[in-house]
Amino acid sequence: MQEIDGEFVLESGPAKLPSYYLEELRQQGYTIMEGMLDPVALQRLKAGADEKRARDHAEEPPTDGFFWMTDGLLWSPEVCRAITNPIALWVIQQYLSTDDIHLCHQPVITTVKPADELLGTFPELGWHSDYPYHPGVFPDDHFPEDPAFGVQFNFCIDDFRADNAGTQFVPGSHALCRRPPPEFNEGGTRMGEGVHKDVQQFQVPAGSALIYDSRTWHRACYELNVSGHDRKAILNAVTPNWVLPMMDKTDMRDRYHGSEMPSLLTDRERQDVERLCNRATQPTPEGMPLLSERKKSGPIRKTGN
């Protein structure tokens, strides 16, 4: 329930208690929170993303690969409300052992396009762990077992399915506390075979939040989108607030403050957008590792998920 113009209105919520999702995240490294966006809000988000693509990304080829829309804070109240969902944020804060969290890049709407030339291929590369578990960030590339320093917090605008390139992942890999070995990125991924024998795909209904430990080995598998349609999601990398951002956030912060968007949100939503997207990075707490900026080069710089 939230207050709008002095009135309270009912909103969609997940089917299970927040504590259930937190325990699931702790046990298996990911959780799927269904029903987090009601059908009306989801349709508005889809329509807004389609309109934005037609207007500002008309040059994008219609097939193969992905592209990002990085300015959702400026034109979509639904993006702002999704990333500030209080139940999802509670789960994330509990998992990261701190209420002081932020996004390491401004929210991104990613579009995985239907495969054409990629159909039937087995591209190399793509397997990785997410920020802050990137090369050179942790001292000696050592990932502590505890606490967790990051989660991916994604909202599925479309279903994640096997036939539209639902993200590939290795269940339980977060607990290994290391990045995928080199052989994972050699010879292409064939699910169920060789080093990829345990690989699965996330299958998540539209309107759900997918939260997973950033150490999880995963890959955007564009060649598997045989559906003939785009697959869209909101991507967020969430860490404690003292972890350095993955990308500069100041330009979008300033543009958001100069837009009408803050006036369209509730007080609570505005406060959460500020702390997640716009607040300065805090000093490293005593006892925490001294993290470095991520390397800007290398074979894996960004993915569509």
Rosetta blueprint (number, residue, H / E / L):
1 M L
2 Q E
3 E E
4 I E
5 D L
6 G L
7 E E
8 F E
9 V E
10 L L
11 E L
12 S L
13 G L
14 P L
15 A L
16 K L
17 L L
18 P H
19 S H
20 Y H
21 Y H
22 L H
23 E H
24 E H
25 L H
26 R H
27 Q H
28 Q H
29 G L
30 Y E
31 T E
32 I E
33 M E
34 E L
35 G L
36 M L
37 L L
38 D L
39 P H
40 V H
41 A H
42 L H
43 Q H
44 R H
45 L H
46 K H
47 A H
48 G H
49 A H
50 D H
51 E H
52 K H
53 R H
54 A H
55 R H
56 D H
57 H L
58 A L
59 E L
60 E L
61 P L
62 P L
63 T L
64 D L
65 G L
66 F E
67 F E
68 W E
69 M E
70 T L
71 D L
72 G H
73 L H
74 L H
75 W H
76 S L
77 P H
78 E H
79 V H
80 C H
81 R H
82 A H
83 I H
84 T L
85 N L
86 P H
87 I H
88 A H
89 L H
90 W H
91 V H
92 I H
93 Q H
94 Q H
95 Y H
96 L H
97 S L
98 T L
99 D L
100 D L
101 I E
102 H E
103 L E
104 C L
105 H L
106 Q L
107 P L
108 V E
109 I E
110 T E
111 T E
112 V E
113 K L
114 P L
115 A L
116 D L
117 E L
118 L L
119 L L
120 G L
121 T L
122 F L
123 P L
124 E L
125 L L
126 G L
127 W L
128 H E
129 S L
130 D L
131 Y L
132 P L
133 Y L
134 H L
135 P L
136 G L
137 V L
138 F L
139 P H
140 D H
141 D H
142 H L
143 F L
144 P L
145 E L
146 D L
147 P L
148 A L
149 F L
150 G L
151 V E
152 Q E
153 F E
154 N E
155 F E
156 C E
157 I L
158 D L
159 D L
160 F E
161 R L
162 A L
163 D L
164 N E
165 A L
166 G L
167 T L
168 Q E
169 F E
170 V L
171 P L
172 G L
173 S H
174 H H
175 A H
176 L H
177 C L
178 R L
179 R L
180 P L
181 P L
182 P H
183 E H
184 F H
185 N H
186 E L
187 G L
188 G L
189 T L
190 R L
191 M L
192 G L
193 E L
194 G H
195 V H
196 H H
197 K L
198 D L
199 V L
200 Q E
201 Q E
202 F L
203 Q L
204 V E
205 P L
206 A L
207 G L
208 S L
209 A E
210 L E
211 I E
212 Y E
213 D E
214 S L
215 R L
216 T L
217 W L
218 H E
219 R E
220 A L
221 C L
222 Y H
223 E H
224 L H
225 N E
226 V L
227 S L
228 G L
229 H L
230 D L
231 R E
232 K E
233 A E
234 I E
235 L E
236 N L
237 A E
238 V E
239 T E
240 P E
241 N L
242 W L
243 V L
244 L L
245 P L
246 M L
247 M L
248 D L
249 K L
250 T H
251 D H
252 M H
253 R H
254 D H
255 R H
256 Y H
257 H H
258 G L
259 S L
260 E L
261 M H
262 P H
263 S H
264 L H
265 L L
266 T L
267 D H
268 R H
269 E H
270 R H
271 Q H
272 D H
273 V H
274 E H
275 R H
276 L H
277 C H
278 N H
279 R L
280 A L
281 T L
282 Q L
283 P L
284 T L
285 P L
286 E L
287 G L
288 M L
289 P L
290 L L
291 L L
292 S L
293 E L
294 R L
295 K L
296 K L
297 S L
298 G L
299 P L
300 I L
301 R L
302 K L
303 T L
304 G L
305 N L
